Amino acid sequence: MTTQPVRPRQPIDDVYDILQTATNDNLESVVSKVVDICSNYRKNTACAPLPANMQGALLEETRRHFFELECRVEKNKAQELINTQQTLESYFFWADYQALIESEWRLIEEYAVTLGRNPHDMRFAFIGSGAMPVSPLMLAERTDHPVICVDADEEANGIAQNFLHMIGRQDKLVIHNDYAQDFDYTDIDIVFMASLINPKAEVLQHINSFNVSGILARSVCDGFCMIYEALEETLVTNAGYKIASRAAGSTDCMHNTLLLAKHAAREAI
């Protein structure tokens, strides 16, 4: 009887193993270790796609575990800020998200010119806002209308509402407890889509059924594909969109952002 060859150990095995060690006492440490592995893979492979032997069932399971872990960490950090009456700027990753939103807002300003619109007067929805809606709040400071937040995690939405009341910004966001692929995007001009949103294809196709001018979709590449599903160009095209332009956050930020416009629309930039 022939034996199956042993698969060489890959970075995704290390990520998976570390995620299994998560407890309520070491959540942030586990996230930090996972991000370090993804960052090192990124530096060593120069944005190469994940090889076939790092994909499959293990990849899906790893992403599921990281999604659950990240949500727990965000809820804990948000509740900690509420309990200690800290400001929004105390949130870890504040600087990274600030740089990312600034680059995304530049995309919006450029895109608004092609639409003949004032970007400050456009209406925005943010799907996947979570327990600590840092990005939607940063976005709301740049707009004349409240940002519509959509998240299916009722517990996270409750924590977010409590935090907004604590810092006196409850008028900046309107939070809906709903799935992104079910929400009514009527009257929304631009939809922001967080990296953790799934299933991406179904969400994009649903948004495409509304008269939305564009989507700002956060995505990842290389090593970070081990913990997030990347927004592949074929997926974008199959959902009826094209990539009009891109933006990136700070050097240390794991996210980059794709500005998606419908195929039928004129060239965005």
Solvent accessible surface area in square Angstrom, and as a share of the most:
residue,aa,sasa,rsa
1,M,230,1.02
2,T,129,0.75
3,T,117,0.68
4,Q,159,0.71
5,P,119,0.75
6,V,140,0.80
7,R,105,0.38
8,P,92,0.58
9,R,149,0.55
10,Q,32,0.14
11,P,38,0.24
12,I,0,0.00
13,D,16,0.08
14,D,53,0.28
15,V,0,0.00
16,Y,60,0.23
17,D,62,0.32
18,I,36,0.18
19,L,9,0.05
20,Q,85,0.38
21,T,78,0.45
22,A,26,0.20
23,T,72,0.42
24,N,122,0.63
25,D,141,0.73
26,N,47,0.24
27,L,7,0.03
28,E,81,0.36
29,S,53,0.34
30,V,3,0.02
31,V,12,0.07
32,S,60,0.39
33,K,110,0.46
34,V,0,0.00
35,V,29,0.16
36,D,79,0.41
37,I,36,0.18
38,C,0,0.00
39,S,27,0.17
40,N,80,0.41
41,Y,27,0.10
42,R,62,0.23
43,K,153,0.65
44,N,125,0.64
45,T,40,0.23
46,A,87,0.68
47,C,83,0.50
48,A,37,0.29
49,P,115,0.72
50,L,13,0.07
51,P,56,0.35
52,A,90,0.70
53,N,66,0.34
54,M,3,0.01
55,Q,89,0.40
56,G,45,0.43
57,A,89,0.69
58,L,49,0.25
59,L,11,0.05
60,E,103,0.46
61,E,58,0.26
62,T,0,0.00
63,R,40,0.14
64,R,112,0.41
65,H,43,0.19
66,F,1,0.00
67,F,90,0.37
68,E,72,0.32
69,L,6,0.03
70,E,39,0.17
71,C,37,0.22
72,R,93,0.34
73,V,7,0.04
74,E,39,0.17
75,K,33,0.14
76,N,76,0.39
77,K,28,0.12
78,A,0,0.00
79,Q,67,0.30
80,E,73,0.33
81,L,5,0.03
82,I,25,0.13
83,N,104,0.53
84,T,77,0.45
85,Q,129,0.57
86,Q,59,0.26
87,T,79,0.46
88,L,4,0.02
89,E,86,0.39
90,S,56,0.36
91,Y,14,0.05
92,F,60,0.25
93,F,80,0.33
94,W,45,0.16
95,A,70,0.54
96,D,35,0.18
97,Y,46,0.18
98,Q,73,0.32
99,A,30,0.24
100,L,0,0.00
101,I,2,0.01
102,E,74,0.33
103,S,8,0.05
104,E,1,0.00
105,W,20,0.07
106,R,136,0.50
107,L,11,0.05
108,I,2,0.01
109,E,69,0.31
110,E,86,0.38
111,Y,6,0.02
112,A,0,0.00
113,V,120,0.69
114,T,33,0.19
115,L,58,0.29
116,G,69,0.66
117,R,89,0.32
118,N,81,0.42
119,P,21,0.13
120,H,75,0.34
121,D,69,0.36
122,M,1,0.00
123,R,109,0.40
124,F,3,0.01
125,A,0,0.00
126,F,6,0.03
127,I,0,0.00
128,G,24,0.24
129,S,9,0.06
130,G,13,0.12
131,A,1,0.01
132,M,7,0.03
133,P,1,0.01
134,V,4,0.02
135,S,6,0.04
136,P,2,0.01
137,L,1,0.00
138,M,12,0.05
139,L,1,0.01
140,A,2,0.02
141,E,96,0.43
142,R,63,0.23
143,T,16,0.10
144,D,99,0.51
145,H,40,0.18
146,P,58,0.36
147,V,1,0.01
148,I,36,0.18
149,C,0,0.00
150,V,1,0.01
151,D,21,0.11
152,A,41,0.32
153,D,44,0.23
154,E,129,0.58
155,E,109,0.49
156,A,4,0.03
157,N,10,0.05
158,G,34,0.33
159,I,19,0.09
160,A,0,0.00
161,Q,69,0.31
162,N,84,0.43
163,F,0,0.00
164,L,1,0.00
165,H,111,0.50
166,M,53,0.24
167,I,43,0.22
168,G,50,0.48
169,R,66,0.24
170,Q,82,0.37
171,D,99,0.51
172,K,65,0.27
173,L,8,0.04
174,V,63,0.36
175,I,24,0.12
176,H,68,0.30
177,N,85,0.43
178,D,44,0.23
179,Y,127,0.48
180,A,9,0.07
181,Q,38,0.17
182,D,90,0.47
183,F,21,0.09
184,D,86,0.45
185,Y,1,0.00
186,T,83,0.48
187,D,113,0.59
188,I,12,0.06
189,D,22,0.11
190,I,1,0.01
191,V,0,0.00
192,F,1,0.00
193,M,1,0.00
194,A,15,0.12
195,S,5,0.03
196,L,38,0.19
197,I,22,0.11
198,N,82,0.42
199,P,60,0.38
200,K,2,0.01
201,A,39,0.30
202,E,86,0.39
203,V,0,0.00
204,L,0,0.00
205,Q,96,0.43
206,H,44,0.20
207,I,0,0.00
208,N,45,0.23
209,S,85,0.55
210,F,42,0.18
211,N,149,0.77
212,V,7,0.04
213,S,33,0.21
214,G,1,0.01
215,I,0,0.00
216,L,0,0.00
217,A,0,0.00
218,R,9,0.03
219,S,5,0.03
220,V,6,0.03
221,C,38,0.22
222,D,3,0.01
223,G,0,0.00
224,F,3,0.01
225,C,14,0.08
226,M,0,0.00
227,I,1,0.01
228,Y,5,0.02
229,E,48,0.22
230,A,12,0.09
231,L,9,0.04
232,E,100,0.45
233,E,106,0.47
234,T,99,0.57
235,L,33,0.17
236,V,1,0.00
237,T,64,0.37
238,N,121,0.62
239,A,4,0.03
240,G,20,0.20
241,Y,2,0.01
242,K,37,0.16
243,I,37,0.19
244,A,23,0.18
245,S,24,0.15
246,R,148,0.54
247,A,16,0.12
248,A,64,0.50
249,G,18,0.18
250,S,43,0.28
251,T,131,0.76
252,D,121,0.63
253,C,7,0.04
254,M,24,0.11
255,H,16,0.07
256,N,32,0.17
257,T,0,0.00
258,L,5,0.02
259,L,0,0.00
260,L,0,0.00
261,A,0,0.00
262,K,48,0.20
263,H,92,0.41
264,A,105,0.81
265,A,42,0.33
266,R,165,0.60
267,E,129,0.58
268,A,2,0.02
269,I,108,0.55
